[in-house]
Amino acid sequence: MRASVRSLLYAALLLPATGSATPAFTLHSCFENSDSYPWLLQSGEGIVQYHLKLVAERLGIEILMTPLPWKRCLSLVSSGQMDAAFKMSYSAERASKIGSYPMRGDKPDPDKRLLIESYSLYQLKGGKSQWDGTTLRVKGIVAAQSGFSIVEFLQGAGVEVDDSSRDPLIILKKLVMDRAAATALQTEVADSLLAAHPDLQGQIERLTPVLVEKPYYLVFSHTFRQSHPNESQQVWDAIEAVRNSPTYQHYVASFRQTHRAGD
């Protein structure tokens, strides 16, 4: 089965810093096969992709990154056919059924995160949806991306959710097409798409505060974590070290100046 997974590869092969030297090990990982600005881009230039390139160089390993439909990616990690998935927020169900997070006691260790990201609620300007940080009031359907953790949050808040699409631009357009009263999207993704589409930006507003903000991780399959405990920890430690490095921080600052969603 792993051979068939490898045949899907068109993402980056991240080589160790030693170039032709044999890598210490190869990590087979997967991620969502659509842009998640600024973190993951199908061009390979996303911040997380660069982050993991530096991790590979730092450890002298190679990281194979396969873009897949998110649910398939998670299924392959859960079954042990893929070593890891990124970027994933934490839930007890995911930790039980899908894979292993870097933990500090009984909670995920935020120091080992790839990033922190938020979700926000969007509506047509002058709409009646309300969010005060505690109570969500929406008269109608809230559109959100299929398979994303915000769907569970919205359902827990008691609203009707349309998660039939994974494309954030399509989800934003549902507002102007009167197919949703509100949308819940990753804040940076939605804001950048609106900036790239002035026709939508003139009609849509973001409510404050954010719906939720949380860290996202590289998550190992239980199979890989159990058979390679030291290597798993080395990767998580390197993720923290790289995120705090001047090289990484310079790339992030430069990226935000030169890229936007949809470019």
C-alpha positions in Angstrom: 0.0 0.0 0.0 2.8 2.4 0.8 4.1 2.0 -2.8 0.8 3.2 -4.1 0.9 6.2 -1.7 4.4 7.1 -3.0 3.1 7.1 -6.6 0.9 10.0 -5.7 3.9 12.2 -4.8 4.4 15.5 -6.5 5.3 17.5 -3.5 8.8 18.3 -2.3 11.4 15.7 -1.4 13.3 17.4 1.3 17.0 16.4 1.3 19.3 16.4 4.2 21.9 19.1 4.6 24.6 16.7 3.7 23.3 16.5 0.1 24.3 13.1 -1.2 24.9 11.5 2.2 22.5 8.8 3.3 19.7 10.3 5.5 19.3 9.1 9.0 15.7 8.1 8.1 12.9 9.0 5.8 9.6 10.4 7.0 6.6 9.8 4.8 4.0 12.5 5.6 0.9 14.0 4.1 -1.0 17.3 4.1 -4.2 18.8 2.7 -4.1 19.0 -1.1 -5.3 22.6 -1.3 -3.7 25.9 -0.4 -3.9 26.9 3.3 -2.3 30.4 3.1 0.3 31.2 4.3 1.2 27.8 5.8 0.8 25.3 3.0 0.8 26.0 -0.7 0.6 23.6 -3.6 3.6 25.5 -5.1 5.7 24.1 -2.2 6.5 27.6 -0.9 4.3 27.7 2.2 5.7 28.6 5.6 5.2 25.1 7.0 6.8 23.5 4.0 9.9 25.7 4.5 9.8 25.0 8.2 10.0 21.2 7.6 12.7 21.7 5.0 14.8 23.3 7.8 13.9 20.5 10.2 15.1 17.9 7.6 18.4 19.8 7.1 18.9 20.1 10.8 18.5 16.4 11.5 20.0 15.0 8.4 16.8 13.2 7.4 14.5 13.4 4.4 10.8 14.3 4.6 8.5 13.2 1.8 5.4 15.4 1.7 2.3 14.0 -0.1 -0.7 16.3 -0.8 -3.9 14.3 -0.4 -7.6 14.9 0.4 -7.5 15.6 4.1 -9.8 12.7 5.1 -7.6 10.3 3.1 -4.5 11.7 4.7 -5.9 11.1 8.2 -7.1 7.7 7.3 -3.6 6.6 6.0 -2.0 8.0 9.2 -4.6 6.2 11.4 -3.9 2.9 9.7 -0.1 3.3 9.8 0.3 3.5 6.0 1.6 7.1 6.3 4.1 8.1 9.1 2.8 11.6 9.8 0.3 14.3 8.9 0.4 18.1 9.2 -0.9 20.6 10.1 -3.4 19.2 12.7 -5.1 20.8 15.7 -5.5 18.7 18.8 -8.6 16.8 19.9 -8.8 13.8 22.2 -10.6 11.9 19.5 -7.8 12.5 17.0 -5.2 11.6 19.6 -7.0 8.3 20.2 -8.0 7.4 16.6 -5.4 9.0 14.3 -2.0 9.7 15.8 0.4 10.9 18.5 0.9 14.5 19.4 3.9 16.0 21.3 2.6 16.0 24.8 3.4 17.8 28.0 1.6 15.8 30.7 -1.9 15.2 29.5 -2.0 18.1 27.1 -0.3 18.8 23.8 2.9 20.8 24.2 2.5 24.2 22.5 6.2 24.6 22.3 6.3 21.8 19.7 3.7 23.5 17.4 4.2 24.3 13.8 2.0 27.4 14.1 -1.0 29.1 15.8 -4.0 29.8 13.7 -7.5 31.2 14.3 -11.0 30.8 12.8 -13.3 33.7 12.3 -17.0 34.2 11.4 -17.8 36.2 8.2 -21.1 37.6 6.9 -22.4 40.1 4.5 -22.0 43.6 5.7 -24.9 44.6 7.9 -25.8 40.9 8.6 -27.5 39.8 11.8 -25.1 37.1 13.0 -23.6 37.7 16.4 -20.6 36.3 18.3 -19.4 37.7 21.6 -16.8 35.2 22.4 -19.2 32.9 24.2 -22.5 32.7 22.4 -23.0 32.3 18.7 -26.2 33.5 17.1 -26.9 32.8 13.4 -30.2 32.7 11.7 -29.5 30.3 8.9 -26.7 28.1 7.7 -23.0 28.5 8.5 -20.7 27.3 5.7 -17.4 25.7 6.6 -14.7 23.4 5.1 -15.4 19.7 5.1 -13.3 17.8 7.5 -12.0 20.8 9.4 -12.2 21.0 13.2 -14.3 24.2 13.1 -17.3 22.0 11.9 -17.4 20.3 15.3 -17.1 23.6 17.1 -20.1 25.0 15.1 -22.2 22.0 15.6 -21.5 22.2 19.3 -22.7 25.8 19.3 -26.0 24.5 18.0 -25.9 26.0 14.4 -26.7 24.3 11.1 -23.5 23.7 9.1 -23.0 23.3 5.4 -19.6 21.5 5.0 -20.1 20.4 1.4 -17.1 22.2 0.0 -13.4 22.4 0.9 -12.6 25.5 -1.2 -12.5 28.6 1.0 -13.2 30.9 -2.0 -16.4 28.9 -2.8 -17.4 29.1 0.8 -17.0 32.9 0.8 -19.0 33.2 -2.4 -21.9 31.3 -0.7 -22.5 34.5 1.3 -23.1 36.7 -1.8 -25.1 33.9 -3.4 -27.4 33.8 -0.4 -26.6 30.1 0.3 -25.3 30.8 3.8 -25.9 33.3 6.5 -22.3 33.2 7.7 -19.1 31.3 7.0 -16.4 30.1 9.4 -12.9 30.1 7.9 -9.3 30.3 9.0 -8.8 34.0 9.5 -5.6 34.5 7.5 -6.9 32.4 4.6 -10.2 34.3 4.4 -8.7 37.7 4.9 -6.1 37.2 2.2 -8.7 35.8 -0.3 -10.9 38.9 0.4 -7.9 41.2 -0.3 -7.3 39.4 -3.6 -11.0 39.7 -4.6 -12.1 43.3 -4.0 -15.6 42.6 -5.3 -16.1 40.2 -2.3 -14.2 42.4 0.1 -16.7 45.2 -0.5 -19.6 43.0 0.5 -18.2 40.8 3.4 -17.2 41.6 6.9 -15.3 39.7 9.6 -16.8 39.5 13.1 -14.7 39.9 16.2 -13.4 38.3 18.4 -12.1 35.2 16.6 -14.2 32.0 17.0 -11.3 30.0 18.2 -7.5 30.1 18.2 -5.2 27.1 18.6 -1.9 25.5 17.9 -1.3 23.1 15.0 1.1 20.2 15.0 2.9 17.5 13.0 1.2 14.3 14.2 2.9 10.9 13.9 1.0 7.7 13.3 0.8 5.5 16.5 2.7 2.9 14.5 5.6 5.2 13.7 5.7 6.8 17.2 5.8 3.4 18.9 8.5 2.0 16.6 10.5 5.2 16.4 10.1 7.0 19.8 13.5 8.7 19.7 13.2 9.9 16.1 9.7 11.3 16.7 10.9 13.3 19.6 13.9 14.6 17.6 11.5 15.9 14.9 9.3 17.6 17.4 12.3 19.2 19.2 13.7 20.3 15.8 10.3 21.9 14.9 10.6 24.0 18.1 14.2 24.9 17.5 13.6 25.9 13.9 10.6 28.0 14.6 12.7 30.1 17.0 15.6 30.4 14.6 16.5 33.7 12.8 16.5 31.9 9.4 12.9 30.8 9.8 11.7 34.1 11.2 13.3 36.0 8.3 11.6 33.7 5.8 8.2 34.3 7.5 8.6 38.1 7.4 9.7 38.0 3.8 7.0 35.7 2.7 4.2 37.8 4.2 5.6 40.8 2.3 5.7 39.1 -1.1 2.8 36.6 -1.1 -0.9 36.6 -0.6 -3.7 33.9 -1.0 -4.5 33.2 -4.6 -1.2 34.3 -6.1 
